[in-house]
Amino acid sequence: MEKYQEEFIQFMIDSEVLKFGDFVTKSGRNTPFFVNTGFYRTGQQLKRLGEYYAKTIHDKFGTDFDVLFGPAYKGIPLSVATSIALHDLYGMDVRYCSNRKEAKDHGEGGVLLGSPINDGDRVVIIEDVTTAGTSIKETMPIIKAQGDVLVLGLVVSVDRMERGQGKKGALEEIGETYGLKTASIVTMADVVEALYNKPYQGKTYIGDTEKAAIDAYYEKYGAKE
């Protein structure tokens, strides 16, 4: 695990984004951990978050792309913060773009905000956490409707490593379905490796009890391939 990935896990705890206990996901699953990116709320947090995304994108996708697309709504600040970080850290002048939930019928109009997407553009999509692919199903037609566009990949902050519609992990399944390269800043396996019986700021977040609950969760919902 890279040093910035360990720092990111600590950053999630400090920001109260990563929590352990008893939660229910949007899909109705009882889960012993929860990632709520809505708790990134300050300028300093967004600056650091953008830097972690930028480092992952640079490591996984390099510099050869044109547009960073963040699906509305959470993807909007992610695309802005990360495009700034890509410039600050690597000198990349990447355009950012997001979709509107409702098409604008005045001013410049259209369904996009930020940069337009043009023929020949190479696009990387940025989201918060791994989903079952619902957002991508909505996002891909919007991007493809802009012209002859190549969508290179999808990057998320945390790969929850849960099954998709079949036996494979949801993120891997999305990649295969849409022909994308997928990446995450960290996986939940990274989180367990970094925190299991390793206190952070005097507190053990994943002890034997929490580890057993996480293992049981993945036995039931984890990827099998």
Disulfide bonds with the S-S distance in Angstrom:
none
